[in-house]
């Protein structure tokens, strides 16, 4: 894999991570809790979802 492809992959994952954190934090609390998500754990949840 070329350096450019690696960089593109890293940037795409970071963008997905940022979108996921933003989406989780923007959920109304009642809906987040119905989905068994706590907005305070948004970074942990996003990290696990994007990076495994």
Order of alpha helices (4+ residues) and beta strands (2+ residues): alpha-alpha-alpha
